[in-house]
Amino acid sequence: MKQRILFELIFKTTAYAIFFIGLWVILQPLILPSLNQQIRKYKTFTRLRKLHLKKNMSMFRSRFFIYRHLELLLGSTWPWYSESTIIYYIILSIVLFSVSTATYFRFISGWRLSIIFGLVTASFPYFFLLLRLFWKRSETSYELVPAATILLGKYRVNSRNIYYSIIDTIKEISQYRALQKTFIKLASAIQSHRSKEDLEEALELFVYQIGTTWAQQLGVLILNAQWDGKDIERSLSNIVKDIGKAQEILEQEKSSNQDTIQMGYFVPIIAFPASLCLLSKVVSPGRFLYYQLKTTVGFTSFIITSILCIGGFMVSLLLKKPKNEI
């Protein structure tokens, strides 16, 4: 009974996945060019709107918040980001939703719960990217402390030239890989930008990847130095002092979160699997699996508990190393 249920689950999931992947392979030559064309039209339209309607920029961006959010999220977390990445991400989410909803319906025979659990499953890639972004922000927020100090020194050495200061800083922070990649993207954008809007978009991505107020202030200073030619030495020096003090405060407060972090690790890694093993020993394994996978109450409780455990584990990962921001 146990092997039959597992085999049926694996077979159906694989069959659905092969079907949708094959369907995408067949339709890709027809769909992808038109989708890329629409994206290019959207970007062209965006640039024209920026040139002619600068006063309405915030309103225009709010209309396309979801697309811009995905663009920043994927651009910050996906190493091979391109114009087609967002399309592939949306298609992956749709496939996950379709396959998981059909699979859940097979076990709980209720479309409402199946759709809800399907939406949760389809959102896993999004939450994975968010977790990766938060972890990257946690790393880069601490790495920004020595990097900002180095940038200040290079800015003084390079006669207030912010571009060459960033280039020299990149060479000095090879041990901080995450932040180094962020600075490399920024330097490339500064070198190739054609307008102030291009520079602002690059700095928006730079700030988004670090996600702290210090990064926002640094982004504003870089914009002022690169585009307006302002001297930012004093302001940059103040940022270096402030983030250094903030790091000292955070180091003192880390110990207060240790109990929460340990509980977040204990429940999903030890307590939840141990409780499942204990229940399978109390009742027969066949009945236990039947209750968990074939009954609506058992399957629903298993899914909800799993989601809560995963959520608690993610929160513990985030609390383990909070962002360097006060």
BALOBA-1460 file (C-alpha; in Angstrom, 3 decimals):
// residues 326
<rec num="1" residu="m" x="0.000" y="0.000" z="0.000"/>
<rec num="2" residu="k" x="2.785" y="2.377" z="0.970"/>
<rec num="3" residu="q" x="4.829" y="1.671" z="-2.155"/>
<rec num="4" residu="r" x="1.770" y="1.948" z="-4.363"/>
<rec num="5" residu="i" x="0.867" y="5.398" z="-3.031"/>
<rec num="6" residu="l" x="4.416" y="6.694" z="-3.384"/>
<rec num="7" residu="f" x="4.758" y="5.224" z="-6.874"/>
<rec num="8" residu="e" x="1.457" y="6.765" z="-7.937"/>
<rec num="9" residu="l" x="2.478" y="10.165" z="-6.571"/>
<rec num="10" residu="i" x="5.872" y="10.083" z="-8.292"/>
<rec num="11" residu="f" x="4.389" y="8.826" z="-11.554"/>
<rec num="12" residu="k" x="1.654" y="11.457" z="-11.747"/>
<rec num="13" residu="t" x="3.980" y="14.303" z="-10.788"/>
<rec num="14" residu="t" x="6.542" y="13.209" z="-13.377"/>
<rec num="15" residu="a" x="3.879" y="12.764" z="-16.047"/>
<rec num="16" residu="y" x="2.424" y="16.228" z="-15.455"/>
<rec num="17" residu="a" x="5.880" y="17.786" z="-15.454"/>
<rec num="18" residu="i" x="6.857" y="16.052" z="-18.717"/>
<rec num="19" residu="f" x="3.575" y="17.124" z="-20.307"/>
<rec num="20" residu="f" x="3.939" y="20.805" z="-19.451"/>
<rec num="21" residu="i" x="7.648" y="20.884" z="-20.265"/>
<rec num="22" residu="g" x="6.971" y="19.240" z="-23.614"/>
<rec num="23" residu="l" x="4.139" y="21.661" z="-24.278"/>
<rec num="24" residu="w" x="6.466" y="24.574" z="-23.526"/>
<rec num="25" residu="v" x="9.192" y="23.157" z="-25.801"/>
<rec num="26" residu="i" x="6.672" y="22.923" z="-28.637"/>
<rec num="27" residu="l" x="5.148" y="26.363" z="-28.094"/>
<rec num="28" residu="q" x="8.364" y="28.194" z="-27.167"/>
<rec num="29" residu="p" x="9.325" y="29.183" z="-30.748"/>
<rec num="30" residu="l" x="5.865" y="30.684" z="-31.195"/>
<rec num="31" residu="i" x="5.420" y="32.364" z="-27.825"/>
<rec num="32" residu="l" x="8.886" y="33.515" z="-26.735"/>
<rec num="33" residu="p" x="9.632" y="35.932" z="-29.631"/>
<rec num="34" residu="s" x="6.349" y="37.768" z="-29.145"/>
<rec num="35" residu="l" x="6.866" y="37.928" z="-25.384"/>
<rec num="36" residu="n" x="10.378" y="39.330" z="-25.833"/>
<rec num="37" residu="q" x="8.996" y="41.847" z="-28.288"/>
<rec num="38" residu="q" x="6.393" y="42.946" z="-25.758"/>
<rec num="39" residu="i" x="9.093" y="43.368" z="-23.115"/>
<rec num="40" residu="r" x="11.188" y="45.478" z="-25.476"/>
<rec num="41" residu="k" x="8.144" y="47.585" z="-26.272"/>
<rec num="42" residu="y" x="7.483" y="48.001" z="-22.581"/>
<rec num="43" residu="k" x="11.068" y="49.126" z="-21.917"/>
<rec num="44" residu="t" x="10.963" y="51.523" z="-24.863"/>
<rec num="45" residu="f" x="7.665" y="52.865" z="-23.630"/>
<rec num="46" residu="t" x="9.155" y="53.242" z="-20.160"/>
<rec num="47" residu="r" x="12.117" y="55.227" z="-21.448"/>
<rec num="48" residu="l" x="9.874" y="57.542" z="-23.469"/>
<rec num="49" residu="r" x="7.645" y="58.119" z="-20.496"/>
<rec num="50" residu="k" x="10.669" y="58.896" z="-18.352"/>
<rec num="51" residu="l" x="11.896" y="61.475" z="-20.840"/>
<rec num="52" residu="h" x="8.564" y="63.239" z="-21.289"/>
<rec num="53" residu="l" x="6.867" y="62.732" z="-17.936"/>
<rec num="54" residu="k" x="9.520" y="63.079" z="-15.255"/>
<rec num="55" residu="k" x="7.073" y="64.683" z="-12.865"/>
<rec num="56" residu="n" x="4.810" y="61.644" z="-13.060"/>
<rec num="57" residu="m" x="7.620" y="59.113" z="-12.604"/>
<rec num="58" residu="s" x="6.465" y="57.787" z="-9.257"/>
<rec num="59" residu="m" x="2.912" y="57.292" z="-10.512"/>
<rec num="60" residu="f" x="4.133" y="55.507" z="-13.633"/>
<rec num="61" residu="r" x="6.386" y="53.172" z="-11.667"/>
<rec num="62" residu="s" x="3.557" y="52.264" z="-9.309"/>
<rec num="63" residu="r" x="1.523" y="50.946" z="-12.250"/>
<rec num="64" residu="f" x="4.273" y="48.431" z="-13.047"/>
<rec num="65" residu="f" x="5.353" y="47.686" z="-9.499"/>
<rec num="66" residu="i" x="5.117" y="43.894" z="-9.805"/>
<rec num="67" residu="y" x="7.220" y="43.742" z="-12.953"/>
<rec num="68" residu="r" x="9.829" y="46.113" z="-11.533"/>
<rec num="69" residu="h" x="9.855" y="44.162" z="-8.279"/>
<rec num="70" residu="l" x="10.522" y="40.884" z="-10.106"/>
<rec num="71" residu="e" x="13.143" y="42.618" z="-12.228"/>
<rec num="72" residu="l" x="15.008" y="43.822" z="-9.149"/>
<rec num="73" residu="l" x="14.558" y="40.542" z="-7.277"/>
<rec num="74" residu="l" x="15.770" y="38.335" z="-10.117"/>
<rec num="75" residu="g" x="18.503" y="40.788" z="-11.055"/>
<rec num="76" residu="s" x="19.773" y="40.644" z="-7.478"/>
<rec num="77" residu="t" x="19.581" y="36.892" z="-6.922"/>
<rec num="78" residu="w" x="19.857" y="35.151" z="-10.297"/>
<rec num="79" residu="p" x="23.434" y="34.983" z="-11.665"/>
<rec num="80" residu="w" x="22.332" y="34.473" z="-15.290"/>
<rec num="81" residu="y" x="19.707" y="37.197" z="-15.385"/>
<rec num="82" residu="s" x="18.533" y="38.379" z="-18.808"/>
<rec num="83" residu="e" x="15.419" y="39.872" z="-20.363"/>
<rec num="84" residu="s" x="13.873" y="36.406" z="-20.669"/>
<rec num="85" residu="t" x="14.435" y="35.483" z="-17.022"/>
<rec num="86" residu="i" x="11.164" y="37.019" z="-15.847"/>
<rec num="87" residu="i" x="9.246" y="35.121" z="-18.542"/>
<rec num="88" residu="y" x="10.818" y="31.813" z="-17.538"/>
<rec num="89" residu="y" x="10.095" y="32.555" z="-13.896"/>
<rec num="90" residu="i" x="6.412" y="33.214" z="-14.600"/>
<rec num="91" residu="i" x="6.154" y="30.056" z="-16.717"/>
<rec num="92" residu="l" x="7.817" y="28.008" z="-13.973"/>
<rec num="93" residu="s" x="5.346" y="29.348" z="-11.424"/>
<rec num="94" residu="i" x="2.391" y="28.489" z="-13.674"/>
<rec num="95" residu="v" x="3.699" y="24.954" z="-14.255"/>
<rec num="96" residu="l" x="4.267" y="24.425" z="-10.534"/>
<rec num="97" residu="f" x="0.777" y="25.678" z="-9.767"/>
<rec num="98" residu="s" x="-0.850" y="23.425" z="-12.378"/>
<rec num="99" residu="v" x="1.072" y="20.275" z="-11.451"/>
<rec num="100" residu="s" x="0.786" y="20.740" z="-7.697"/>
<rec num="101" residu="t" x="-2.917" y="21.626" z="-7.828"/>
<rec num="102" residu="a" x="-3.687" y="18.503" z="-9.856"/>
<rec num="103" residu="t" x="-1.586" y="16.382" z="-7.494"/>
<rec num="104" residu="y" x="-3.194" y="17.811" z="-4.357"/>
<rec num="105" residu="f" x="-6.659" y="17.293" z="-5.827"/>
<rec num="106" residu="r" x="-5.823" y="13.624" z="-6.297"/>
<rec num="107" residu="f" x="-5.310" y="13.251" z="-2.539"/>
<rec num="108" residu="i" x="-7.800" y="15.638" z="-0.917"/>
<rec num="109" residu="s" x="-10.524" y="15.764" z="-3.631"/>
<rec num="110" residu="g" x="-11.330" y="19.402" z="-2.980"/>
<rec num="111" residu="w" x="-10.629" y="22.104" z="-5.518"/>
<rec num="112" residu="r" x="-10.601" y="24.926" z="-3.001"/>
<rec num="113" residu="l" x="-7.861" y="23.469" z="-0.810"/>
<rec num="114" residu="s" x="-6.030" y="22.145" z="-3.863"/>
<rec num="115" residu="i" x="-5.874" y="25.613" z="-5.394"/>
<rec num="116" residu="i" x="-4.733" y="27.161" z="-2.105"/>
<rec num="117" residu="f" x="-1.970" y="24.584" z="-1.645"/>
<rec num="118" residu="g" x="-1.113" y="24.925" z="-5.341"/>
<rec num="119" residu="l" x="-0.635" y="28.657" z="-4.912"/>
<rec num="120" residu="v" x="1.571" y="28.035" z="-1.889"/>
<rec num="121" residu="t" x="3.667" y="25.529" z="-3.843"/>
<rec num="122" residu="a" x="3.946" y="27.871" z="-6.829"/>
<rec num="123" residu="s" x="5.191" y="30.603" z="-4.524"/>
<rec num="124" residu="f" x="8.110" y="28.481" z="-3.272"/>
<rec num="125" residu="p" x="10.528" y="29.816" z="-5.956"/>
<rec num="126" residu="y" x="9.550" y="33.359" z="-5.013"/>
<rec num="127" residu="f" x="10.144" y="32.779" z="-1.316"/>
<rec num="128" residu="f" x="13.393" y="30.990" z="-2.119"/>
<rec num="129" residu="l" x="14.562" y="34.058" z="-4.028"/>
<rec num="130" residu="l" x="13.449" y="36.284" z="-1.158"/>
<rec num="131" residu="l" x="15.383" y="34.140" z="1.295"/>
<rec num="132" residu="r" x="18.428" y="34.320" z="-0.946"/>
<rec num="133" residu="l" x="18.008" y="38.093" z="-1.214"/>
<rec num="134" residu="f" x="17.695" y="38.507" z="2.556"/>
<rec num="135" residu="w" x="20.757" y="36.349" z="3.106"/>
<rec num="136" residu="k" x="22.675" y="38.353" z="0.517"/>
<rec num="137" residu="r" x="21.564" y="41.594" z="2.137"/>
<rec num="138" residu="s" x="22.696" y="40.304" z="5.494"/>
<rec num="139" residu="e" x="26.130" y="39.539" z="4.070"/>
<rec num="140" residu="t" x="26.544" y="42.738" z="2.067"/>
<rec num="141" residu="s" x="25.301" y="44.981" z="4.877"/>
<rec num="142" residu="y" x="28.263" y="43.865" z="7.000"/>
<rec num="143" residu="e" x="30.671" y="43.849" z="4.080"/>
<rec num="144" residu="l" x="29.703" y="47.436" z="3.330"/>
<rec num="145" residu="v" x="31.512" y="48.596" z="6.487"/>
<rec num="146" residu="p" x="35.081" y="47.857" z="5.305"/>
<rec num="147" residu="a" x="34.129" y="48.513" z="1.673"/>
<rec num="148" residu="a" x="32.897" y="52.020" z="2.458"/>
<rec num="149" residu="t" x="36.114" y="52.709" z="4.344"/>
<rec num="150" residu="i" x="38.162" y="51.529" z="1.366"/>
<rec num="151" residu="l" x="35.980" y="53.557" z="-1.003"/>
<rec num="152" residu="l" x="36.580" y="56.686" z="1.069"/>
<rec num="153" residu="g" x="40.336" y="56.166" z="0.904"/>
<rec num="154" residu="k" x="40.274" y="55.499" z="-2.831"/>
<rec num="155" residu="y" x="38.074" y="58.543" z="-3.368"/>
<rec num="156" residu="r" x="40.726" y="60.717" z="-1.761"/>
<rec num="157" residu="v" x="43.540" y="59.069" z="-3.715"/>
<rec num="158" residu="n" x="41.764" y="59.324" z="-7.085"/>
<rec num="159" residu="s" x="41.151" y="63.072" z="-6.831"/>
<rec num="160" residu="r" x="37.410" y="62.729" z="-6.101"/>
<rec num="161" residu="n" x="36.719" y="60.549" z="-9.151"/>
<rec num="162" residu="i" x="33.994" y="58.182" z="-7.981"/>
<rec num="163" residu="y" x="34.178" y="55.775" z="-10.936"/>
<rec num="164" residu="y" x="37.890" y="55.024" z="-10.551"/>
<rec num="165" residu="s" x="37.394" y="54.898" z="-6.798"/>
<rec num="166" residu="i" x="34.806" y="52.139" z="-7.228"/>
<rec num="167" residu="i" x="37.097" y="50.260" z="-9.635"/>
<rec num="168" residu="d" x="39.968" y="50.375" z="-7.136"/>
<rec num="169" residu="t" x="37.620" y="49.373" z="-4.315"/>
<rec num="170" residu="i" x="36.520" y="46.297" z="-6.267"/>
<rec num="171" residu="k" x="40.132" y="45.153" z="-6.429"/>
<rec num="172" residu="e" x="40.509" y="45.507" z="-2.662"/>
<rec num="173" residu="i" x="37.361" y="43.614" z="-1.589"/>
<rec num="174" residu="s" x="37.959" y="40.267" z="-3.284"/>
<rec num="175" residu="q" x="37.306" y="38.522" z="0.051"/>
<rec num="176" residu="y" x="33.775" y="39.962" z="0.086"/>
<rec num="177" residu="r" x="32.419" y="38.140" z="-2.945"/>
<rec num="178" residu="a" x="28.767" y="39.156" z="-2.655"/>
<rec num="179" residu="l" x="29.466" y="42.859" z="-2.316"/>
<rec num="180" residu="q" x="32.204" y="42.714" z="-4.931"/>
<rec num="181" residu="k" x="29.728" y="41.403" z="-7.508"/>
<rec num="182" residu="t" x="27.330" y="44.192" z="-6.572"/>
<rec num="183" residu="f" x="30.018" y="46.818" z="-7.074"/>
<rec num="184" residu="i" x="31.069" y="45.225" z="-10.373"/>
<rec num="185" residu="k" x="27.523" y="45.562" z="-11.718"/>
<rec num="186" residu="l" x="27.421" y="49.156" z="-10.539"/>
<rec num="187" residu="a" x="30.768" y="50.013" z="-12.135"/>
<rec num="188" residu="s" x="29.675" y="48.466" z="-15.421"/>
<rec num="189" residu="a" x="26.468" y="50.493" z="-15.369"/>
<rec num="190" residu="i" x="28.334" y="53.713" z="-14.565"/>
<rec num="191" residu="q" x="30.668" y="53.111" z="-17.482"/>
<rec num="192" residu="s" x="27.899" y="52.380" z="-19.988"/>
<rec num="193" residu="h" x="25.100" y="54.698" z="-18.849"/>
<rec num="194" residu="r" x="23.752" y="57.144" z="-21.414"/>
<rec num="195" residu="s" x="21.436" y="59.212" z="-19.274"/>
<rec num="196" residu="k" x="20.716" y="60.066" z="-15.687"/>
<rec num="197" residu="e" x="17.804" y="57.632" z="-15.743"/>
<rec num="198" residu="d" x="20.148" y="54.758" z="-16.654"/>
<rec num="199" residu="l" x="22.395" y="55.683" z="-13.766"/>
<rec num="200" residu="e" x="19.441" y="55.928" z="-11.395"/>
<rec num="201" residu="e" x="18.216" y="52.460" z="-12.404"/>
<rec num="202" residu="a" x="21.672" y="50.984" z="-11.802"/>
<rec num="203" residu="l" x="21.884" y="52.643" z="-8.403"/>
<rec num="204" residu="e" x="18.367" y="51.457" z="-7.582"/>
<rec num="205" residu="l" x="19.510" y="47.883" z="-8.195"/>
<rec num="206" residu="f" x="22.661" y="48.519" z="-6.137"/>
<rec num="207" residu="v" x="20.617" y="49.815" z="-3.201"/>
<rec num="208" residu="y" x="18.064" y="47.003" z="-3.548"/>
<rec num="209" residu="q" x="20.763" y="44.334" z="-3.358"/>
<rec num="210" residu="i" x="22.095" y="45.689" z="-0.057"/>
<rec num="211" residu="g" x="18.769" y="46.909" z="1.291"/>
<rec num="212" residu="t" x="19.903" y="49.301" z="4.023"/>
<rec num="213" residu="t" x="19.581" y="53.022" z="4.610"/>
<rec num="214" residu="w" x="23.377" y="53.224" z="4.417"/>
<rec num="215" residu="a" x="23.216" y="51.846" z="0.888"/>
<rec num="216" residu="q" x="20.528" y="54.385" z="0.013"/>
<rec num="217" residu="q" x="22.680" y="57.222" z="1.280"/>
<rec num="218" residu="l" x="25.703" y="55.833" z="-0.536"/>
<rec num="219" residu="g" x="23.674" y="55.534" z="-3.732"/>
<rec num="220" residu="v" x="22.628" y="59.175" z="-3.503"/>
<rec num="221" residu="l" x="26.241" y="60.224" z="-2.947"/>
<rec num="222" residu="i" x="27.457" y="58.193" z="-5.925"/>
<rec num="223" residu="l" x="24.766" y="59.763" z="-8.107"/>
<rec num="224" residu="n" x="25.735" y="63.252" z="-6.979"/>
<rec num="225" residu="a" x="29.422" y="62.565" z="-7.519"/>
<rec num="226" residu="q" x="29.083" y="60.867" z="-10.901"/>
<rec num="227" residu="w" x="26.341" y="62.953" z="-12.499"/>
<rec num="228" residu="d" x="26.654" y="66.341" z="-10.802"/>
<rec num="229" residu="g" x="30.375" y="66.204" z="-10.032"/>
<rec num="230" residu="k" x="29.893" y="67.076" z="-6.363"/>
<rec num="231" residu="d" x="32.509" y="66.506" z="-3.688"/>
<rec num="232" residu="i" x="31.123" y="63.820" z="-1.374"/>
<rec num="233" residu="e" x="34.149" y="63.242" z="0.852"/>
<rec num="234" residu="r" x="32.626" y="64.671" z="4.030"/>
<rec num="235" residu="s" x="29.287" y="62.888" z="3.567"/>
<rec num="236" residu="l" x="31.023" y="59.619" z="2.739"/>
<rec num="237" residu="s" x="33.161" y="59.969" z="5.843"/>
<rec num="238" residu="n" x="30.033" y="60.423" z="7.970"/>
<rec num="239" residu="i" x="28.479" y="57.266" z="6.500"/>
<rec num="240" residu="v" x="31.607" y="55.274" z="7.338"/>
<rec num="241" residu="k" x="31.425" y="56.424" z="10.951"/>
<rec num="242" residu="d" x="27.692" y="55.731" z="11.284"/>
<rec num="243" residu="i" x="27.710" y="52.206" z="9.878"/>
<rec num="244" residu="g" x="30.682" y="51.338" z="12.073"/>
<rec num="245" residu="k" x="28.744" y="52.384" z="15.172"/>
<rec num="246" residu="a" x="25.664" y="50.485" z="13.993"/>
<rec num="247" residu="q" x="27.678" y="47.296" z="13.598"/>
<rec num="248" residu="e" x="28.951" y="47.546" z="17.167"/>
<rec num="249" residu="i" x="25.387" y="47.879" z="18.485"/>
<rec num="250" residu="l" x="24.174" y="44.886" z="16.469"/>
<rec num="251" residu="e" x="26.982" y="42.690" z="17.757"/>
<rec num="252" residu="q" x="25.809" y="43.411" z="21.301"/>
<rec num="253" residu="e" x="22.165" y="42.573" z="20.498"/>
<rec num="254" residu="k" x="22.772" y="39.313" z="18.638"/>
<rec num="255" residu="s" x="22.722" y="37.180" z="21.782"/>
<rec num="256" residu="s" x="19.125" y="38.195" z="22.592"/>
<rec num="257" residu="n" x="17.815" y="36.267" z="19.564"/>
<rec num="258" residu="q" x="19.617" y="32.991" z="20.245"/>
<rec num="259" residu="d" x="16.638" y="31.237" z="21.888"/>
<rec num="260" residu="t" x="14.341" y="32.067" z="18.982"/>
<rec num="261" residu="i" x="16.946" y="30.948" z="16.462"/>
<rec num="262" residu="q" x="17.535" y="27.629" z="18.220"/>
<rec num="263" residu="m" x="13.799" y="26.940" z="18.439"/>
<rec num="264" residu="g" x="13.420" y="27.682" z="14.740"/>
<rec num="265" residu="y" x="16.081" y="25.075" z="13.981"/>
<rec num="266" residu="f" x="14.833" y="22.532" z="16.526"/>
<rec num="267" residu="v" x="11.193" y="22.282" z="15.418"/>
<rec num="268" residu="p" x="11.593" y="21.593" z="11.661"/>
<rec num="269" residu="i" x="14.822" y="19.583" z="11.891"/>
<rec num="270" residu="i" x="14.228" y="17.485" z="15.015"/>
<rec num="271" residu="a" x="10.777" y="17.879" z="16.591"/>
<rec num="272" residu="f" x="8.588" y="17.542" z="13.492"/>
<rec num="273" residu="p" x="10.366" y="14.503" z="11.961"/>
<rec num="274" residu="a" x="10.580" y="12.888" z="15.395"/>
<rec num="275" residu="s" x="6.841" y="13.327" z="15.955"/>
<rec num="276" residu="l" x="6.110" y="11.703" z="12.590"/>
<rec num="277" residu="c" x="8.342" y="8.750" z="13.438"/>
<rec num="278" residu="l" x="6.714" y="8.397" z="16.852"/>
<rec num="279" residu="l" x="3.213" y="8.410" z="15.394"/>
<rec num="280" residu="s" x="4.193" y="5.828" z="12.797"/>
<rec num="281" residu="k" x="5.382" y="3.589" z="15.645"/>
<rec num="282" residu="v" x="2.209" y="4.049" z="17.680"/>
<rec num="283" residu="v" x="-0.015" y="3.069" z="14.773"/>
<rec num="284" residu="s" x="0.936" y="0.845" z="11.881"/>
<rec num="285" residu="p" x="2.958" y="2.554" z="9.119"/>
<rec num="286" residu="g" x="0.299" y="1.718" z="6.551"/>
<rec num="287" residu="r" x="-2.493" y="3.364" z="8.533"/>
<rec num="288" residu="f" x="-0.300" y="6.335" z="9.340"/>
<rec num="289" residu="l" x="0.541" y="6.951" z="5.680"/>
<rec num="290" residu="y" x="-3.061" y="6.420" z="4.687"/>
<rec num="291" residu="y" x="-4.209" y="9.019" z="7.209"/>
<rec num="292" residu="q" x="-1.534" y="11.531" z="6.209"/>
<rec num="293" residu="l" x="-1.843" y="11.152" z="2.432"/>
<rec num="294" residu="k" x="-5.339" y="9.837" z="1.710"/>
<rec num="295" residu="t" x="-7.561" y="11.692" z="4.175"/>
<rec num="296" residu="t" x="-8.402" y="15.368" z="3.820"/>
<rec num="297" residu="v" x="-7.765" y="16.222" z="7.477"/>
<rec num="298" residu="g" x="-4.460" y="14.359" z="7.677"/>
<rec num="299" residu="f" x="-3.089" y="15.656" z="4.400"/>
<rec num="300" residu="t" x="-4.186" y="19.228" z="5.136"/>
<rec num="301" residu="s" x="-2.620" y="19.202" z="8.600"/>
<rec num="302" residu="f" x="0.599" y="17.727" z="7.182"/>
<rec num="303" residu="i" x="0.868" y="20.444" z="4.515"/>
<rec num="304" residu="i" x="0.083" y="23.279" z="6.936"/>
<rec num="305" residu="t" x="2.555" y="21.980" z="9.522"/>
<rec num="306" residu="s" x="5.245" y="21.595" z="6.867"/>
<rec num="307" residu="i" x="4.687" y="25.155" z="5.653"/>
<rec num="308" residu="l" x="4.882" y="26.514" z="9.205"/>
<rec num="309" residu="c" x="8.083" y="24.567" z="9.886"/>
<rec num="310" residu="i" x="9.680" y="25.844" z="6.695"/>
<rec num="311" residu="g" x="8.607" y="29.376" z="7.577"/>
<rec num="312" residu="g" x="10.061" y="29.085" z="11.066"/>
<rec num="313" residu="f" x="13.308" y="27.736" z="9.670"/>
<rec num="314" residu="m" x="13.549" y="30.654" z="7.237"/>
<rec num="315" residu="v" x="12.908" y="33.166" z="10.016"/>
<rec num="316" residu="s" x="15.670" y="31.572" z="12.086"/>
<rec num="317" residu="l" x="18.078" y="31.894" z="9.183"/>
<rec num="318" residu="l" x="17.237" y="35.574" z="8.899"/>
<rec num="319" residu="l" x="17.561" y="36.196" z="12.638"/>
<rec num="320" residu="k" x="20.886" y="34.404" z="12.760"/>
<rec num="321" residu="k" x="22.540" y="37.318" z="11.016"/>
<rec num="322" residu="p" x="20.355" y="40.444" z="10.859"/>
<rec num="323" residu="k" x="21.145" y="43.273" z="8.513"/>
<rec num="324" residu="n" x="23.649" y="45.854" z="9.672"/>
<rec num="325" residu="e" x="21.134" y="48.629" z="10.101"/>
<rec num="326" residu="i" x="19.916" y="50.625" z="13.069"/>
